[in-house]
Amino acid sequence: MTKAKTFFQRLCRYYLLYTVGFVLFLFGVAILEHEGFPRVWIGYVFMFSTIVVYATIGVISRTSDVLEYYVAGRRVPAFFNGMATAADWISAASFISLAGGLYLWGFDGLAYIMGWTGGFVLVALLIAPYLRKFGQYTIPDYLAARYTGQYSTNVVRVIAVIATIIVSFTYVVAQIYGVGLITSRFTGVDFSVGIFLGLASILVCSFLGGMRAVTWTQVAQYIILIIAYMIPVVWLSMKHTNMPVPPIAYGSAIAQLTEREKVLIDDPKEKEVRAIFRQRAYDLDDRLASLPESWENGRAEIQHNLEALKLGNAALQDIKQTGRELAAYPRDADEAERVWKEERALNLELAKPPTRHTEPFPGDSEEASNIKRNNFLALVFCLMLGTAALPHVLVRYYTTPSVKEARHSVAWTLFFIMALYITIPALAVLVKYDIYSSLVGSNFSQLPEWVSYWANIDKLHPLVSINDVNRDGIVQLAEIVMDVDIVVLATPEIAGLPYVISGLIAAGGLAAALSTADGLLLTISNALSHDIYYKTVDPEASTQKRVTVSKLLLLMVALVAAYVASMKPGDILSLVGAAFSLAASALFPALALGVFWKRANQQGAIAGMLVGFSVCAYYMIHTLPAFGGSAAGQWFNIAPISAGVFGVPAGFCAIIMVSLLTRAPDQRTEDLLKHLRSP
């Protein structure tokens, strides 16, 4: 029996025992809940037990060997590398937010599933086998070796490192945000504290053992996250369709949801609520038209009401409420214009009838529908090419023993991702039907506890809000506002499942966020320590010193990312979408042409990476209100999340034009390409 086969069998035995142990642990916690164990302690048990497991794997896998630290010794079998890559790939965005996106946007949310799944086909066909054949440590390594020429190879390397850091940092902030969300909900600690608690567990895994520890931890995390996702969705599937296989139950659930949507669209009470929102938007129109007088009058009216309440010895609660209204009132007419425009847009959105889940590209007119279709296609394009250029995913294919194993590894990755992705649409439909049929129509005095739990996590921007707009005491669909990030996490509570399932979902969401954050932080620190420190600053550095520098940089990057995440820069899907557009624009043209077009040279690659990244970043800044931009500046009405649809063609054009106008690559480059492309 070969050494590799023995190693594979030993791994199978370890992870089978681990899976059995986790299932027994679930039964144990379920029994504790049945015996009256407090819910808050169940949350603690799940969170800290799983983190201790990951930390133990990290400690056992600790290493200072360069090959082990950067590429796990290049001995990870295809099956386990596929599982680890799937965990690396299934981030907080996939686990927490994707079903939420499908819940809110229906058909249009499928862009994420189509784009991310299609991207792995590109990885398998265009990138992974060639990177493994090259056999180095990082993506900048490959680009620097492929694009040699007139300038130092460090020019290409440094540009690739900067792009890698920006892409990975944007992505990791979203993961740490997800960690904070889960930790704060299920342990009761403040959101910022939750972020740093989660960060500690990330560091224990990746700090001690680099890629070796991250690989074996990610395999363990995949097992937990897939079990966590499947149990509640199978439960819901049985509850509503009597079918235990969610993808098969999907058609039946869609039919039930469609019937329920018809009832709610025509319901008189729903129309009444929507009319109130429409009237609020018209009132805001009037106030905007009479600025700045309307701002002055509004402020004077609140001040007058506050004085009247104080003089009339009104209840302290009423005085405090009016005081808060005055404090929240816009400071000047300019701020009033911005805030009231946002409120007007929100009210107009709420005034619309609910979108049918299966209706593609819904719009008030043909033009609006076309804009949605174009944005759908643009997003699929950016997610596909961004997937094929994400550094933290691509470096996983350096860890397999051979090129053949790298190809098999991509196939296993697709299989393990598919197991989750074909279930997500079913979960979105089942949760939606549950809310439409159970929560809608219930009494406001009997709102379920999960509403107040989730609403209080972030009081400034509540993740869920249910207000009795028409004062009838009954919940209408138009009165429910939910954030994409809570649909999955709140699923067990929405469906009325035992609290142990809530803890399990939290453990799964934490595993998804931690596995991706581990890979991203390691990619950033390796790019800085290997490509910048070792390759350009101190080529004589000892292997021990290189690993130590990498660990210190990992710690610094993790702390900065946690600080940025604590400021809540955006929702998870938006941040992740931005990272994909940037990766596609800056790296994909150079990676793909580097393999398949031998005329691509160093000057072309430099121009392509700079132009692609600049066009993408400019469009985001120019059109995102958070950066001072405006939607009025959009080209062809394409949303800023799909900025890569402009950056990628710009990058390709720059590489092709500059390469054709400058000297062809030398013989060494042609020999390298022959080596990479030979079977």
C-alpha positions in Angstrom: 0.0 0.0 0.0 1.4 3.4 -1.0 2.2 6.1 1.5 -0.4 8.4 0.0 -3.2 5.8 0.2 -2.3 5.1 3.8 -2.5 8.8 4.6 -5.9 9.1 2.8 -7.3 6.2 4.8 -6.1 7.7 8.0 -7.7 11.0 7.2 -11.0 9.2 6.4 -10.9 7.4 9.7 -10.2 10.6 11.7 -13.0 12.7 10.0 -15.5 9.8 10.2 -14.9 9.7 14.0 -15.2 13.4 14.2 -18.5 13.4 12.3 -20.0 10.7 14.6 -18.8 12.6 17.6 -20.4 15.8 16.4 -23.8 14.0 15.8 -23.6 12.5 19.3 -22.8 16.0 20.7 -26.0 17.3 19.0 -28.1 14.6 20.6 -26.5 15.4 23.9 -27.4 19.2 23.7 -30.9 18.3 22.5 -31.4 16.2 25.6 -30.1 19.0 27.8 -32.6 21.4 26.2 -35.4 18.9 26.8 -34.4 18.8 30.5 -34.6 22.6 30.8 -31.1 23.7 30.1 -31.2 27.5 29.7 -31.2 28.7 26.0 -28.4 31.2 26.5 -26.2 28.4 27.7 -27.0 26.3 24.7 -25.7 29.2 22.6 -22.5 29.3 24.6 -22.0 25.5 24.4 -22.3 25.5 20.6 -20.1 28.6 20.1 -17.3 27.6 22.4 -17.3 23.9 21.8 -16.8 24.3 18.0 -14.2 27.0 18.5 -12.3 24.7 20.9 -12.3 21.9 18.2 -10.9 24.3 15.6 -8.3 25.6 18.0 -7.2 22.1 18.9 -6.7 21.2 15.2 -4.7 24.5 14.9 -2.5 23.6 17.8 -1.9 20.0 16.6 -1.1 21.3 13.1 1.3 24.0 14.2 4.5 24.3 12.1 7.4 26.5 11.2 8.3 24.5 8.0 8.0 26.8 5.0 6.4 24.1 2.7 4.0 23.1 5.4 3.1 26.7 6.4 2.5 28.0 2.8 1.1 24.9 0.9 0.4 22.2 3.6 3.4 20.2 2.4 1.7 19.6 -1.0 0.2 16.3 0.1 -3.5 17.1 0.6 -5.6 14.4 -1.2 -8.0 15.7 -3.9 -11.1 14.6 -1.9 -10.0 16.5 1.2 -8.7 19.5 -0.7 -12.1 19.7 -2.5 -13.8 19.7 0.9 -11.4 22.4 2.3 -11.8 24.5 -0.8 -15.6 24.3 -0.6 -15.4 25.5 3.1 -13.0 28.2 2.0 -15.4 29.2 -0.7 -18.7 28.8 1.3 -18.3 32.1 3.2 -20.7 34.0 5.4 -22.2 35.4 2.1 -23.2 31.9 0.9 -24.2 30.5 4.2 -25.9 33.5 5.8 -26.9 35.9 3.1 -27.5 34.0 -0.2 -30.9 32.5 0.9 -31.8 35.9 2.3 -31.1 37.4 -1.1 -33.3 34.8 -2.8 -36.0 35.5 -0.2 -36.0 39.2 -0.9 -35.3 39.3 -4.7 -36.7 36.0 -5.9 -35.6 35.1 -9.4 -33.0 37.9 -9.5 -31.2 36.4 -6.5 -30.2 33.4 -8.7 -27.5 35.6 -10.2 -25.3 34.8 -7.2 -25.7 31.0 -7.6 -25.2 31.0 -11.3 -22.2 33.3 -11.1 -20.4 31.5 -8.3 -21.1 28.0 -9.7 -20.1 29.0 -13.2 -16.9 30.6 -11.9 -15.7 27.2 -10.6 -16.0 25.8 -14.1 -13.7 28.6 -15.3 -11.3 27.7 -12.4 -11.3 24.0 -13.5 -10.8 24.8 -17.2 -8.6 27.9 -17.3 -6.6 28.3 -14.1 -6.2 25.5 -11.4 -4.2 22.8 -13.4 -1.7 25.4 -14.7 -1.1 26.9 -11.3 -0.4 23.5 -9.8 2.0 22.7 -12.7 3.8 25.9 -11.9 4.2 24.8 -8.3 5.0 27.9 -6.3 3.4 29.5 -3.3 1.2 32.5 -4.3 -0.6 34.1 -7.2 1.9 37.0 -7.5 4.6 34.3 -7.7 3.0 32.9 -10.9 2.4 36.4 -12.5 6.0 37.5 -11.7 7.5 34.4 -13.3 5.2 34.5 -16.3 5.7 38.2 -17.1 9.4 38.8 -17.2 11.0 41.4 -19.5 12.3 44.9 -19.6 11.5 45.8 -16.0 12.2 44.0 -12.8 9.9 41.0 -12.1 9.1 42.7 -8.8 7.0 45.4 -10.7 4.4 42.8 -11.7 4.7 41.1 -8.3 4.1 44.3 -6.3 1.1 45.3 -8.4 -0.4 41.7 -8.0 0.3 41.9 -4.3 -1.6 45.2 -3.9 -4.5 43.8 -5.9 -4.5 40.6 -3.8 -4.5 42.6 -0.6 -7.3 45.0 -1.6 -9.5 42.1 -2.9 -8.9 39.8 0.1 -9.2 42.6 2.7 -12.6 43.7 1.3 -13.7 40.1 1.4 -12.4 39.3 4.9 -14.1 42.4 6.4 -17.5 40.9 5.3 -16.5 37.5 6.9 -15.6 39.1 10.2 -18.8 41.2 10.1 -20.7 37.8 9.8 -18.7 36.4 12.8 -19.7 39.4 14.9 -23.3 39.1 13.9 -23.5 35.5 14.9 -21.5 35.8 18.1 -23.5 38.7 19.4 -26.8 37.1 18.7 -26.1 33.7 20.3 -24.0 34.8 23.3 -25.6 38.2 24.0 -22.4 40.2 23.9 -22.1 43.5 22.1 -21.5 43.3 18.3 -18.0 44.8 18.5 -17.0 42.4 21.3 -18.4 39.5 19.2 -16.1 40.5 16.4 -13.0 40.3 18.5 -14.1 37.0 20.1 -14.5 35.5 16.6 -11.2 37.0 15.6 -9.4 35.2 18.4 -10.6 31.8 17.1 -9.6 32.7 13.5 -6.1 33.5 14.7 -5.7 30.3 16.7 -6.3 28.3 13.5 -4.2 30.2 11.0 -1.5 31.8 13.2 0.1 28.6 14.5 0.0 26.3 11.5 -0.5 28.4 8.3 -2.0 26.5 5.4 -1.6 23.1 7.1 -3.7 24.1 10.1 -6.2 26.0 7.9 -6.7 23.0 5.6 -7.5 20.5 8.3 -9.6 23.0 10.1 -11.6 23.8 7.0 -12.4 20.1 6.4 -13.8 20.0 10.0 -15.7 23.2 9.4 -17.3 21.9 6.1 -18.7 18.9 8.0 -20.3 21.2 10.6 -21.7 23.8 8.1 -23.3 21.2 5.8 -25.0 19.4 8.7 -26.1 22.7 10.1 -27.6 23.8 6.9 -29.3 20.6 6.0 -31.2 19.8 9.2 -33.5 22.9 9.4 -34.2 22.9 5.6 -35.1 19.2 5.7 -37.3 19.9 8.7 -39.1 22.7 6.9 -39.4 20.6 3.8 -41.1 17.9 5.7 -43.4 20.4 7.5 -44.7 22.0 4.3 -44.4 19.3 1.6 -43.8 16.0 3.4 -40.8 15.5 1.3 -37.4 15.1 3.1 -35.3 16.1 0.0 -35.5 19.9 -0.3 -34.4 20.2 -4.0 -37.2 17.7 -4.9 -39.7 19.5 -2.7 -38.8 22.8 -4.4 -41.5 22.6 -7.1 -44.3 21.8 -4.6 -43.2 24.6 -2.3 -43.1 27.1 -5.2 -46.7 26.2 -6.1 -47.9 26.8 -2.5 -46.0 30.1 -2.3 -47.4 31.3 -5.6 -51.0 30.7 -4.4 -50.2 32.6 -1.2 -48.7 35.5 -3.1 -51.9 35.9 -5.2 -53.9 36.2 -2.0 -51.6 38.8 -0.4 -51.4 40.9 -3.6 -55.2 41.3 -3.7 -55.7 41.6 0.1 -57.6 44.9 1.0 -55.6 45.3 4.2 -52.3 44.9 2.3 -53.5 47.6 -0.2 -54.4 49.8 2.7 -50.8 49.6 4.2 -49.3 50.2 0.8 -51.5 53.3 0.3 -50.2 54.7 3.6 -46.6 54.3 2.4 -47.4 55.9 -0.9 -49.0 58.9 0.9 -45.9 59.2 3.1 -43.8 59.4 -0.1 -46.1 62.2 -1.5 -45.8 64.1 1.8 -42.0 63.9 1.6 -42.3 65.2 -2.0 -44.1 68.3 -0.7 -41.5 68.8 2.1 -38.6 68.5 -0.4 -40.3 71.0 -2.8 -40.6 73.6 0.0 -37.1 73.4 1.5 -35.6 75.1 3.5 -38.9 76.4 5.0 -40.3 72.9 5.5 -37.1 71.9 7.5 -37.4 75.0 9.7 -41.2 74.5 10.3 -40.6 70.8 11.1 -38.0 71.5 13.7 -40.1 74.3 15.3 -43.1 72.0 15.5 -41.1 69.2 17.4 -39.6 71.9 19.7 -43.1 73.2 20.4 -44.4 69.7 21.1 -41.5 69.0 23.5 -42.2 72.3 25.4 -45.9 71.5 25.6 -45.2 68.0 27.0 -42.9 69.4 29.7 -45.3 72.1 30.7 -48.2 69.7 30.8 -46.4 67.2 33.0 -46.8 64.5 30.4 -45.4 61.0 30.9 -41.6 60.8 31.0 -41.7 58.2 28.2 -43.5 60.7 25.9 -41.1 63.5 26.7 -38.1 61.2 26.0 -39.6 60.0 22.8 -40.1 63.6 21.5 -36.6 64.5 22.7 -35.2 61.6 20.6 -37.2 62.8 17.6 -35.6 66.3 18.0 -32.1 64.8 18.3 -32.6 62.7 15.2 -34.0 65.6 13.1 -31.7 66.7 10.3 -29.1 69.3 11.3 -29.6 71.6 8.3 -31.6 71.8 5.1 -28.9 69.9 3.1 -29.0 67.0 5.4 -32.8 67.1 5.4 -32.8 66.9 1.6 -30.6 63.8 1.6 -32.5 62.0 4.4 -35.9 62.8 3.1 -35.0 61.6 -0.4 -33.8 58.3 1.1 -37.0 58.0 3.1 -39.1 58.8 0.0 -37.4 56.1 -2.0 -37.9 53.6 0.9 -41.6 54.5 1.2 -42.2 54.1 -2.6 -40.5 50.7 -2.5 -42.7 49.6 0.4 -45.8 50.9 -1.5 -45.2 48.4 -4.2 -47.1 45.0 -4.2 -44.9 42.0 -3.3 -42.8 40.7 -6.1 -43.8 37.2 -7.3 -40.9 34.9 -6.4 -40.6 33.3 -9.8 -41.1 36.5 -11.9 -37.8 37.3 -13.7 -36.7 41.0 -13.8 -39.9 42.6 -12.5 -40.3 46.2 -13.3 -43.0 49.0 -13.6 -42.1 49.3 -17.3 -40.3 47.5 -20.1 -37.3 49.8 -19.6 -37.1 49.1 -15.9 -37.4 45.4 -16.6 -34.6 45.6 -19.2 -32.4 47.4 -16.6 -32.9 44.6 -14.1 -32.1 42.0 -16.8 -28.9 43.8 -17.8 -27.8 44.1 -14.1 -28.5 40.4 -13.6 -26.3 39.4 -16.5 -23.6 41.9 -15.5 -23.6 40.4 -11.9 -23.3 36.8 -13.2 -20.4 37.9 -15.4 -18.5 39.6 -12.5 -19.1 36.7 -10.1 -17.9 34.1 -12.6 -14.7 35.9 -13.5 -14.1 37.1 -9.9 -14.4 33.5 -8.7 -11.7 32.4 -11.3 -9.4 35.2 -9.9 -9.8 35.0 -6.2 -6.3 34.5 -4.7 -7.4 32.7 -1.6 -9.3 30.0 -3.6 -6.6 29.6 -6.3 -3.7 29.0 -3.8 -5.6 25.9 -2.5 -4.6 24.1 -5.8 -0.9 24.5 -4.8 -1.5 22.1 -1.9 -2.3 18.9 -3.9 0.4 16.3 -4.7 0.1 16.5 -8.5 -1.6 18.3 -11.4 -4.0 15.3 -11.8 -5.0 15.6 -8.1 -5.6 19.4 -8.7 -8.1 18.6 -11.5 -9.8 16.0 -9.4 -9.8 18.4 -6.5 -11.8 21.0 -8.6 -14.4 18.3 -9.3 -14.7 17.4 -5.6 -15.0 21.1 -4.8 -17.9 21.5 -7.2 -19.6 18.5 -5.7 -19.3 19.7 -2.1 -20.5 23.3 -3.1 -23.3 21.8 -5.1 -24.6 20.0 -2.1 -25.3 23.3 -0.5 -26.2 25.4 -3.5 -29.0 23.2 -4.8 -30.5 23.4 -1.3 -30.4 27.2 -0.8 -33.3 28.1 -3.3 -35.5 25.6 -1.5 -34.7 27.1 1.9 -35.5 30.6 0.7 -38.9 29.5 -0.7 -39.8 27.4 2.4 -39.0 30.2 4.8 -40.9 32.7 2.7 -43.9 30.5 2.6 -43.7 30.0 6.4 -43.6 33.8 7.0 -46.4 34.5 4.5 -48.7 31.9 6.0 -47.8 32.0 9.7 -46.4 35.5 10.7 -48.6 37.5 8.2 -52.1 37.6 9.7 -51.0 37.1 13.3 -51.7 39.5 16.1 -49.2 42.2 17.0 -49.6 41.4 20.7 -48.4 37.9 20.0 -45.3 38.6 17.9 -42.7 35.8 18.2 -39.7 36.4 20.5 -37.2 36.2 17.6 -38.5 39.6 16.3 -37.4 41.5 19.4 -34.1 39.5 19.6 -33.0 40.3 16.1 -34.3 43.9 16.2 -32.3 44.7 19.3 -28.9 43.5 17.9 -28.4 46.8 16.0 -30.9 49.4 17.1 -29.8 52.0 14.6 -30.2 49.7 11.6 -32.6 46.9 12.8 -32.2 43.6 11.0 -35.9 43.1 11.2 -38.7 45.6 11.7 -42.4 45.0 12.1 -44.6 48.1 12.7 -48.4 48.4 12.8 -48.7 51.0 10.1 -52.5 50.9 9.7 -53.1 50.4 13.4 -55.3 47.4 13.0 -53.3 45.2 15.4 -52.8 42.5 12.6 -49.4 41.9 10.9 -49.5 42.6 7.1 -46.8 41.6 4.8 -46.1 45.2 3.8 -45.4 46.0 7.5 -42.5 43.5 7.7 -39.0 44.7 6.7 -36.2 42.0 6.9 -32.5 42.2 6.2 -30.8 39.6 4.0 -28.4 38.7 6.7 -30.9 37.2 9.2 -33.1 34.9 7.1 -30.9 31.8 7.5 -29.9 32.6 11.1 -33.5 33.1 12.2 -34.9 30.2 10.2 -35.1 27.8 13.2 -36.9 30.4 15.3 -39.2 31.4 12.4 -40.1 27.7 11.8 -40.6 27.1 15.5 -37.8 24.5 15.7 -36.1 23.6 19.0 -33.5 26.1 20.1 -30.7 23.5 19.7 -31.2 23.9 15.9 -30.7 27.7 16.3 -27.4 26.9 18.0 -26.5 24.5 15.3 -27.2 27.1 12.6 -25.0 29.6 14.5 -22.2 27.0 14.6 -22.6 26.4 10.9 -22.6 30.1 10.1 -19.6 30.6 12.3 -17.8 27.7 10.5 -18.5 29.2 7.1 -17.3 32.7 8.1 -14.2 31.4 10.0 -13.1 29.0 7.2 -13.1 31.8 4.6 -11.6 34.4 6.9 -8.8 32.0 7.7 -8.0 31.5 4.1 -8.2 35.2 3.3 -6.0 36.4 6.2 -3.4 33.7 5.3 -3.4 34.9 1.7 -2.9 38.5 2.7 -0.1 37.7 5.1 1.6 35.3 2.7 1.5 37.9 -0.1 3.2 40.4 2.2 5.7 38.1 3.8 6.6 36.0 0.8 6.2 38.3 -2.2 7.2 41.6 -0.5 9.5 40.8 2.4 11.2 37.7 1.1 11.2 38.3 -2.7 11.9 42.1 -2.7 13.2 43.2 0.8 15.3 40.4 2.3 15.9 37.5 -0.1 18.5 36.1 2.3 15.9 35.7 5.1 15.9 32.3 6.8 12.9 30.0 6.6 12.2 30.5 10.3 12.3 34.3 9.9 10.0 34.2 6.9 7.4 32.2 8.8 7.7 34.5 11.8 7.2 37.6 9.7 4.1 36.0 8.1 2.6 35.3 11.5 3.2 38.9 12.7 1.7 40.3 9.6 -1.3 38.0 9.9 -1.9 39.3 13.4 -1.7 43.0 12.2 -4.0 42.5 9.2 -6.5 40.6 11.3 -6.7 43.4 13.9 -7.2 46.1 11.2 -9.9 44.0 9.4 -11.7 43.5 12.7 -11.6 47.2 13.4 -13.0 48.0 10.0 -15.7 45.4 10.3 -16.8 46.8 13.7 -17.7 50.1 11.9 -20.3 48.1 9.8 -19.2 49.4 6.3 -22.0 47.5 4.5 -24.0 44.3 4.3 -22.2 41.1 3.6 -23.4 40.5 0.0 -22.5 44.1 -1.1 -18.9 43.8 0.3 -18.4 40.4 -1.2 -19.8 41.5 -4.6 -17.3 44.4 -4.6 -14.4 42.1 -3.9 -15.4 39.9 -6.9 -15.6 42.8 -9.3 -12.2 44.0 -8.1 -10.6 40.5 -8.4 -12.1 40.0 -11.9 -10.9 43.4 -13.2 -7.4 43.4 -11.7 -6.3 39.7 -12.0 -8.4 37.6 -14.3 -7.2 39.1 -17.7 -3.5 38.7 -16.7 -4.1 35.2 -15.3 -6.1 33.9 -18.3 -4.0 35.5 -21.1 -0.9 34.5 -19.2 -1.8 30.9 -19.9 -3.5 31.0 -23.3 -1.9 33.9 -25.2 1.9 33.6 -25.5 2.2 37.1 -27.0 1.1 38.7 -23.7 4.2 40.4 -22.2 5.3 42.2 -19.1 4.3 45.7 -20.2 0.9 44.5 -21.3 0.3 42.7 -17.9 1.3 45.8 -16.0 -1.0 48.0 -18.1 -3.9 45.5 -17.9 -3.8 45.1 -14.1 -3.6 48.9 -13.5 -6.2 49.8 -16.1 -8.7 47.0 -15.1 -8.4 47.8 -11.4 -8.6 51.6 -12.0 -11.7 51.5 -14.2 -13.5 49.2 -11.7 -12.5 51.3 -8.6 -13.4 54.6 -10.4 -16.8 53.3 -11.3 -17.5 52.1 -7.7 -16.4 55.4 -6.2 -18.2 57.4 -8.9 -21.6 55.7 -8.4 -21.6 54.6 -4.7 -23.3 57.2 -2.4 -21.1 55.9 0.5 -18.0 57.2 -1.4 -19.7 60.5 -2.3 -20.9 59.2 -5.7 -24.3 59.2 -7.2 -26.5 56.7 -9.0 -27.0 59.4 -11.7 -23.4 58.7 -12.8 -24.0 55.0 -13.7 -23.1 53.8 -17.2 -26.0 51.9 -18.9 -27.7 51.9 -15.5 -25.3 49.2 -14.2 -25.1 49.0 -10.4 -21.7 49.6 -8.7 -21.5 46.0 -7.5 -21.1 44.9 -11.1 -18.3 47.5 -11.9 -16.2 44.6 -13.1 -18.3 44.5 -16.3 -16.3 47.6 -17.3 -13.0 46.8 -15.6 -12.6 43.3 -17.2 -12.9 44.4 -20.8 -10.7 47.4 -20.1 -8.0 45.1 -18.6 -8.1 42.7 -21.6 -7.9 45.6 -24.1 -5.0 47.2 -22.2 -3.0 43.9 -22.1 -3.6 43.1 -25.8 -2.9 46.6 -27.1 0.2 47.2 -25.1 1.6 43.7 -25.7 1.2 44.1 -29.5 2.8 47.5 -29.4 5.9 46.3 -27.4 8.5 43.6 -27.8 7.3 39.9 -27.7 8.2 37.8 -24.6 11.6 36.0 -24.7 12.4 32.3 -25.2 12.3 31.6 -21.4 8.7 32.7 -21.2 7.8 30.5 -24.2 9.5 27.5 -22.6 7.6 28.2 -19.4 4.3 28.2 -21.2 5.1 25.0 -23.0 5.9 23.4 -19.7 2.6 24.7 -18.1 0.4 23.6 -21.0 1.9 20.2 -21.6 -0.1 17.3 -20.1 
